[in-house]
Amino acid sequence: MDGVHTAQVIAVTGGKGGVGKTTVAVNLSLALAELGRRVVLLDGNLGLANIDALLGLAPQYTLADLIEGRCELSDVLVRGPGGVQIVPAASGIRSMVHLSPAQHAGLIQAFSEIGDSVDVLVIDTAAGIGASVVSFVRAAQEVLLVVCDEPTSITDAYALIKLLNRDYGMNHFRVLANMAQSPQEGRNLFAKLTKVTERFLDVTLQYVGAVPYDENVRKAVQNQRAIYENFPRSKSAQAFQAIALKVDAWPLPGDPRGHVEFFLEQRIKKVREGDSPR
């Protein structure tokens, strides 16, 4: 073993807005940090930042400053609850919504400077299937699709899977049911999604679990805190704890896949030195 470090990269996405992607990304990050992992949480909603608002943070720098060359990535990092390091996005800056492919690649490559000090990078993507969503999802190792019990949630999740499969050859997705009224509802949502993907696409979906509907989530948002921190004994916090244990067991990234990826330099170094990533 040469000791070259490999980080797990998880894109939390879903196609539709309002399914609770940010809540999932934040609380999963906290649950992973509690397991002793060094977690960085990236607000991938580049032009409409929401993680800093959700957690009551007041960042000095944002990704806009990084892209404009005013600072390094290490300057942008803000310490959040549970020791999670947060990379805040900009708010209300139109140019951030329309980054060029080269700017997206540069942003992803900038994370290499912190690669040795990160165990897990969680990306909270924007809603929709725009360029930034596709860029972040393709650059991640794992795609965690968040769905809820709304017809448009399943439709939009399917549209995102179809786009990523048809245009970019991605065929492995993990699914999390959010705001579920019961464990069975979560499994039913997964079954609905797999029914259409199995019929029309050559993809593999894996069910991660369900986060129950919990009134405490709304209260935590009003308090500008994560539910995992604000109501640690709530049913949704316990669900995130169980999901984090599953996520922590996911395999680490393998060989480079031939396009822009987070922490690519570390993995290329592993391959060159003959130590295939575990």
N, C-alpha and C positions, 0 to 999 in steps of 0.2 A: 504493500500500500504506500502510495506517495503522499497521502494526506491532502490531496486537492479536494476542496470542499464542493459539494453539489447541493444547490438549493431547490426546494420544491416550489413550483409556480402554479397558482390556481386562479383562473379567471372566473369570477362570479358574474353570470350573465343570465339572460332570459328572453330577450327580444322585447317584451312589453314593459312599460313603466308601471309602477304601482304594485309590483309583486313582492316587494320587500328585499330587493337585492342588497341595498346598502345595509339594512338591518342584519341580513345574513352575513355579509362580508365583515362587518364590524364585530359582531358577536362570535363568529367563528374564529376570527383573529384573536380575540381575548381568550377564548377557550383553548386555542393552540398555545398561546403564551403561558397559560396556566400549567400546561404540560411540560413547560421548560423550554419551549422552542423560541428562537429569536425571530420575531415576526415583524415584517414590514407590510403595511397596508397602503396600497396606492389608490387614490381617488381617480378613477379613469373617466369620470364625467368632466372632461377637460374644460369646458366652457361654463359649466353650471355646478361648481363645487358644492358638495353637500355633506361630506364626512366631517369637516371642521365645524360646520353649523350644527350637525347632529350631536357632536360631542362638546360644543361650547369652547372650541379652540380658537385662538387668534394668531394664525401663523404670520411670521415676519416675511417669509418668502413663499412663493408657490411655483408650480411647474412653469408658469408663464415666465418667471424670472430665469429659470433654468434654460428654457428654450431661447430666450433673448440673450443668453450668455452673461447675465448679471451675477450668477452665483453657481456653485457646484451643487450636485445632488445632496451631499452631506449637509449643506446649509439649509436645504428645504425641509429636511426631516424634522418632525415635531414629535416629542415624546407624548404618547397618549396614555389612556388608562391601561393598567396591567403591564406597563412596559412596552406596549406595542409602539413601534415607530411608524408615524403616519406621513405620507407624501401628499400634501394638500394640492388640489387643483385650483385653477383660477375661477373667479366668478364674474360673469358678465363681460368676458373678453371674447369678442366674435372670432378673432384670428385663431384662437385656440381650438375652435370647433372645426376649422378648415386647415389643419396642418397638412403639409405635403407628405408624400410617402417617405422622403428623405428625412423630414423632421420627426416623423414617427419612429423611423429606424434609429435616428440619433438619440431620441428620448429613451428607447428601449436599451440601446447600447450604454447609455449613461449609468445604468444600474450596475454595470460591471465593477464600478469603483467601490461598491459596498458588498459585492458578492460573497466575500469571505466572512462577513459578519451577519449573514442572513441564513436562517434555516428554511423559512417559508415566506414567500411573497404572495399576498392575496391582492387581487385586482378587482375593484368594484367598477364594472364597466357601465357605460351610459346605457340608456334605453335605446331600442331600435336595432337596426342592422347597418349602421353607418360605418364609414372607413375606420374610425378610431376603435369601434367595438371589434371589428374584424381583425385589425392590426394587433390589438392586445390579446384577443382570444388565440390567434395563430401563434403568438410569441410565448404563450403559456404551455405548460406541460399537461395540465388538467383543466377541463372545462366543466364547471358546475352550473347546470341550468336550474334556475329557480322558477317553479311554477306554482300557481294557486288555482283555486276552484272558480275560475272565470273562463268562459268559452274562448275569449280572445287570448288568454294566457297560453293555452295549449296551441292555438293557431299560430301565435307569434313565436313560440318556442320551436314549433315545427318549421316555420319559415327560416329561422336562424340556422337550425340543423341542416336543412336542405341547402341553404346558401353555402355553408361551410363544407358540406360534403361534396356538392356538385362542383363548386368553383375552386376549392382548395384541398380536396381529397381527405378531409378530416372525417374519421369514422368512429370515434370513441367519445362518448359523452356521459357524464354523471348527472343524475337528476335528484333534486331536493324539493319536496312539497312544503310550501310555507303557508302559515295561517290555516292549517288543517283542523277541521272540527273533530277529527278522530284519526287514529292510525290507519283505519280502513279507507278513509277518504284519501289519504296520501297515496296508498297503494292503488286506489282506483284511478287517480290522476295519472300515475305512472303507466298504468295499463292503457289508458286512453291514448297517451302519447306513443307508447310502443306499438299500439295497433296501427297507427298511420305510418310510423317510420318503417315498420317491418313490411308493410304493403308496398311502399313506394321507394324506400332508400336502402342502401347497403351499409347500415350503421349498427353499432352496438351501444345500447343504453344500459347503464347500471343505476339501480335505485340506492340512494344514500340514506334516505329516511325522511321523516316529516317533523317539522317544527309546528307545535300546536298553536291554534289561535289563542292569544293571551292579552287580556286587557292591560296588563302591566307594560306591554310594549309601548302603548300610547302614553302612559304615564312617564315612562323612562325618556321618551322623546321630548315630552314637555319639560322634563328636568334636565335636558341636554346631556343625558348619560346613556351608556349602553345598558341594555336590560341585564346583561351578564354581570355587570358591576352593581347596578342599582337594585335589582331584585334577584340575587344569586340563587335563591331557593325556588324561584318561579318555575312553572312547568316548561316554559320555553328555554330558560337558562339551562335546565337539566337536559333538554333535548340537544342544545348546542354542545354540551359537555360530551354526550354520547356520540354525536356526529364528529366532533374533533378527534375522538379516539379512533374512529374509522379512517378519517382523513390522514391521520398521523401514520397509518399503516400503508398508505398508498405507495407504490414504487416510485423511486426517484427517477429523474430524467435519464434517458438512455443516450444513444449517440445523436449528434446533431442531425437535424432533418432537412437541411439545405435551404433554410430561409431565416429571416431575422428572428432571434429568440432571446429571451432574457438570460443573462449569465452564460452566454454562449462561449465566451473565452475560457471560462473555467472548465467546461466540458470538452472543448477542443484540446485543452492542455492534458486532461485525463486520457483522452484517446491517444494523443501523441506519446505520452509517457507509459502507455500500455496498461493503464489501470482503468478498465472499463467501469463506468459509474455503477455503484451498487443499486 
